[in-house]
C-alpha cells in the first residue's frame, strides 16, 4: 500500500469536486432543485448526498459511527453546502497528508447506518470513498447536462495532466 497514491486520489477528488461546482453554480435555483427520477433526485440532492458520504466516512475512520443522514433541507442553498463541504474537505486533507503507508492496513471498526458492525481496512474505505464520489459527480453532471448546462471532464487523467 502506498500513502502517496491516496494523497494523489484525494487531491484529485477535491479538484474534481471544484470542477463540478463550476458547472452547478450557473444553474438557476429552480434547475438546482429540479427533480429527476433517479439517484438522489436533483443536483441539490446529489451534492448533499456526496458531501454527507465524505463526512460519514471521515467519521468512521476517526472512530465514530453516525446514524444520521444529511438531507437537502438541512443545506437549502449552494452556499450552505459549500461552506459545510469546505470544512469536510479540510478535515480530509489534514488526515490524508499525515497518512503513512503503514496506516493503510489498519482495520477500521464501525457500524453501518443500520447498526450492523463491520471492520474494513483503511485503504479499502479510502478507495471506496473516492469511487463513491466519482459516481455521484457523474450523476450530478448528467443532471446538469439534462438541464442544458455546461459540463466538464472530471477524469483522473485530466487532473494528472494539469497537476505540476
C-alpha positions as a LaTeX table, in Angstrom:
\begin{tabular}{lrrr}
\hline
Residue & $x$ (\AA) & $y$ (\AA) & $z$ (\AA) \\
\hline
Unk1 & 0.00 & 0.00 & 0.00 \\
Unk2 & 1.18 & 3.47 & $-0.86$ \\
Unk3 & 0.07 & 6.58 & 1.01 \\
Unk4 & 1.23 & 8.83 & $-1.84$ \\
Unk5 & $-1.29$ & 7.15 & $-4.13$ \\
Unk6 & $-4.14$ & 8.06 & $-1.78$ \\
Unk7 & $-2.82$ & 11.60 & $-1.36$ \\
Unk8 & $-2.99$ & 11.95 & $-5.14$ \\
Unk9 & $-6.51$ & 10.49 & $-5.23$ \\
Unk10 & $-7.79$ & 12.83 & $-2.54$ \\
Unk11 & $-6.20$ & 15.85 & $-4.20$ \\
Unk12 & $-7.86$ & 14.71 & $-7.42$ \\
Unk13 & $-11.18$ & 14.31 & $-5.61$ \\
Unk14 & $-11.05$ & 17.91 & $-4.38$ \\
Unk15 & $-10.05$ & 19.17 & $-7.85$ \\
Unk16 & $-12.89$ & 17.23 & $-9.49$ \\
Unk17 & $-15.48$ & 18.46 & $-6.98$ \\
Unk18 & $-14.48$ & 22.04 & $-7.74$ \\
Unk19 & $-14.85$ & 21.45 & $-11.48$ \\
Unk20 & $-18.35$ & 20.10 & $-10.93$ \\
Unk21 & $-19.21$ & 23.11 & $-8.77$ \\
Unk22 & $-18.21$ & 25.33 & $-11.70$ \\
Unk23 & $-20.99$ & 23.61 & $-13.67$ \\
Unk24 & $-23.52$ & 23.79 & $-10.84$ \\
Unk25 & $-23.15$ & 27.45 & $-9.88$ \\
Unk26 & $-24.62$ & 28.92 & $-13.13$ \\
Unk27 & $-27.86$ & 26.93 & $-12.71$ \\
Unk28 & $-30.99$ & 28.80 & $-11.71$ \\
Unk29 & $-32.35$ & 27.85 & $-8.29$ \\
Unk30 & $-35.27$ & 26.09 & $-9.96$ \\
Unk31 & $-32.83$ & 23.99 & $-12.02$ \\
Unk32 & $-30.67$ & 23.27 & $-8.97$ \\
Unk33 & $-33.68$ & 21.76 & $-7.20$ \\
Unk34 & $-35.46$ & 20.26 & $-10.22$ \\
Unk35 & $-36.30$ & 16.63 & $-9.53$ \\
Unk36 & $-35.35$ & 13.77 & $-11.80$ \\
Unk37 & $-36.47$ & 10.18 & $-11.46$ \\
Unk38 & $-33.08$ & 8.76 & $-10.47$ \\
Unk39 & $-30.40$ & 8.70 & $-7.80$ \\
Unk40 & $-30.80$ & 11.49 & $-5.21$ \\
Unk41 & $-33.47$ & 13.20 & $-7.34$ \\
Unk42 & $-31.83$ & 16.60 & $-8.04$ \\
Unk43 & $-28.49$ & 18.33 & $-8.38$ \\
Unk44 & $-29.15$ & 19.64 & $-4.87$ \\
Unk45 & $-29.79$ & 16.13 & $-3.57$ \\
Unk46 & $-26.72$ & 14.69 & $-5.29$ \\
Unk47 & $-24.41$ & 17.29 & $-3.81$ \\
Unk48 & $-25.80$ & 16.92 & $-0.30$ \\
Unk49 & $-25.54$ & 13.13 & $-0.54$ \\
Unk50 & $-21.96$ & 13.24 & $-1.79$ \\
Unk51 & $-20.97$ & 15.72 & 0.91 \\
Unk52 & $-22.66$ & 13.58 & 3.57 \\
Unk53 & $-20.84$ & 10.43 & 2.42 \\
Unk54 & $-17.49$ & 12.19 & 2.67 \\
Unk55 & $-18.40$ & 13.35 & 6.19 \\
Unk56 & $-19.69$ & 9.87 & 7.14 \\
Unk57 & $-16.53$ & 8.07 & 6.07 \\
Unk58 & $-14.33$ & 10.61 & 7.81 \\
Unk59 & $-16.32$ & 9.98 & 10.99 \\
Unk60 & $-15.92$ & 6.23 & 10.55 \\
Unk61 & $-12.16$ & 6.33 & 10.11 \\
Unk62 & $-11.84$ & 8.56 & 13.18 \\
Unk63 & $-13.80$ & 6.16 & 15.39 \\
Unk64 & $-17.40$ & 7.32 & 15.12 \\
Unk65 & $-20.41$ & 5.53 & 13.64 \\
Unk66 & $-23.01$ & 8.20 & 12.87 \\
Unk67 & $-26.60$ & 7.21 & 12.31 \\
Unk68 & $-27.77$ & 10.49 & 10.80 \\
Unk69 & $-28.01$ & 11.20 & 7.10 \\
Unk70 & $-27.78$ & 14.75 & 5.75 \\
Unk71 & $-30.92$ & 15.84 & 3.92 \\
Unk72 & $-31.21$ & 18.51 & 1.24 \\
Unk73 & $-33.41$ & 20.64 & 3.51 \\
Unk74 & $-30.55$ & 20.73 & 6.04 \\
Unk75 & $-28.48$ & 22.58 & 3.42 \\
Unk76 & $-31.03$ & 24.57 & 1.41 \\
Unk77 & $-28.59$ & 26.64 & $-0.65$ \\
Unk78 & $-25.42$ & 26.12 & $-2.62$ \\
Unk79 & $-23.60$ & 28.42 & $-0.19$ \\
Unk80 & $-24.70$ & 26.28 & 2.77 \\
Unk81 & $-23.47$ & 23.12 & 1.04 \\
Unk82 & $-20.16$ & 24.67 & 0.00 \\
Unk83 & $-19.48$ & 26.06 & 3.48 \\
Unk84 & $-20.00$ & 22.69 & 5.14 \\
Unk85 & $-18.18$ & 20.78 & 2.41 \\
Unk86 & $-15.11$ & 23.00 & 2.68 \\
Unk87 & $-14.82$ & 22.04 & 6.34 \\
Unk88 & $-15.13$ & 18.34 & 5.46 \\
Unk89 & $-12.51$ & 18.67 & 2.71 \\
Unk90 & $-10.15$ & 20.42 & 5.13 \\
Unk91 & $-10.54$ & 17.55 & 7.62 \\
Unk92 & $-9.78$ & 15.04 & 4.86 \\
Unk93 & $-6.76$ & 16.98 & 3.61 \\
Unk94 & $-5.24$ & 17.14 & 7.10 \\
Unk95 & $-5.84$ & 13.41 & 7.58 \\
Unk96 & $-4.62$ & 12.32 & 4.15 \\
Unk97 & $-1.49$ & 14.45 & 4.17 \\
Unk98 & $-0.46$ & 12.93 & 7.52 \\
Unk99 & $-1.07$ & 9.40 & 6.17 \\
Unk100 & 1.79 & 6.92 & 6.10 \\
Unk101 & 1.98 & 3.60 & 4.28 \\
Unk102 & 1.62 & 1.54 & 7.44 \\
Unk103 & $-1.68$ & 3.28 & 8.32 \\
Unk104 & $-3.35$ & 1.91 & 5.20 \\
Unk105 & $-3.59$ & $-1.66$ & 6.51 \\
Unk106 & $-5.17$ & $-0.64$ & 9.82 \\
Unk107 & $-8.54$ & $-2.33$ & 10.41 \\
Unk108 & $-11.30$ & 0.25 & 10.98 \\
Unk109 & $-14.24$ & $-0.98$ & 13.06 \\
Unk110 & $-17.56$ & 0.84 & 12.59 \\
Unk111 & $-21.30$ & 0.30 & 12.46 \\
Unk112 & $-23.23$ & 0.94 & 9.26 \\
Unk113 & $-26.38$ & 3.08 & 9.17 \\
Unk114 & $-28.48$ & 0.08 & 10.16 \\
Unk115 & $-26.30$ & $-0.63$ & 13.19 \\
Unk116 & $-24.52$ & $-3.70$ & 11.80 \\
Unk117 & $-20.85$ & $-3.95$ & 12.80 \\
Unk118 & $-18.11$ & $-4.05$ & 10.17 \\
Unk119 & $-14.34$ & $-3.94$ & 10.11 \\
Unk120 & $-12.67$ & $-2.75$ & 6.90 \\
Unk121 & $-9.06$ & $-1.90$ & 6.17 \\
Unk122 & $-8.39$ & 1.82 & 5.91 \\
Unk123 & $-7.17$ & 1.62 & 2.30 \\
Unk124 & $-10.42$ & $-0.08$ & 1.32 \\
Unk125 & $-12.53$ & 2.65 & 2.92 \\
Unk126 & $-10.46$ & 5.34 & 1.20 \\
Unk127 & $-10.74$ & 3.63 & $-2.19$ \\
Unk128 & $-14.49$ & 3.22 & $-1.71$ \\
Unk129 & $-14.94$ & 6.88 & $-0.88$ \\
Unk130 & $-13.11$ & 8.06 & $-4.00$ \\
Unk131 & $-15.15$ & 5.67 & $-6.14$ \\
Unk132 & $-18.39$ & 6.79 & $-4.50$ \\
Unk133 & $-17.58$ & 10.46 & $-5.03$ \\
Unk134 & $-16.79$ & 9.86 & $-8.69$ \\
Unk135 & $-20.12$ & 8.07 & $-9.17$ \\
Unk136 & $-22.09$ & 10.99 & $-7.74$ \\
Unk137 & $-20.10$ & 13.60 & $-9.64$ \\
Unk138 & $-21.00$ & 11.77 & $-12.85$ \\
Unk139 & $-24.67$ & 11.72 & $-11.84$ \\
Unk140 & $-24.56$ & 15.42 & $-10.96$ \\
Unk141 & $-23.02$ & 16.23 & $-14.33$ \\
Unk142 & $-25.66$ & 14.11 & $-16.11$ \\
Unk143 & $-28.36$ & 16.16 & $-14.39$ \\
Unk144 & $-26.62$ & 19.42 & $-15.29$ \\
Unk145 & $-26.45$ & 18.25 & $-18.90$ \\
Unk146 & $-30.17$ & 17.36 & $-18.91$ \\
Unk147 & $-30.83$ & 20.89 & $-17.65$ \\
Unk148 & $-28.89$ & 22.31 & $-20.60$ \\
Unk149 & $-25.91$ & 23.35 & $-18.51$ \\
Unk150 & $-22.23$ & 23.18 & $-19.31$ \\
Unk151 & $-20.35$ & 20.09 & $-18.15$ \\
Unk152 & $-16.68$ & 19.22 & $-17.87$ \\
Unk153 & $-14.43$ & 16.21 & $-17.89$ \\
Unk154 & $-13.55$ & 15.15 & $-14.37$ \\
Unk155 & $-11.47$ & 12.06 & $-15.06$ \\
Unk156 & $-8.30$ & 11.38 & $-13.11$ \\
Unk157 & $-6.14$ & 11.65 & $-16.23$ \\
Unk158 & $-7.15$ & 15.31 & $-16.71$ \\
Unk159 & $-6.11$ & 16.08 & $-13.15$ \\
Unk160 & $-2.78$ & 14.31 & $-13.65$ \\
Unk161 & $-2.13$ & 16.30 & $-16.82$ \\
Unk162 & $-2.86$ & 19.61 & $-15.07$ \\
Unk163 & $-1.00$ & 18.99 & $-11.83$ \\
Unk164 & 2.50 & 20.43 & $-11.60$ \\
\hline
\end{tabular}
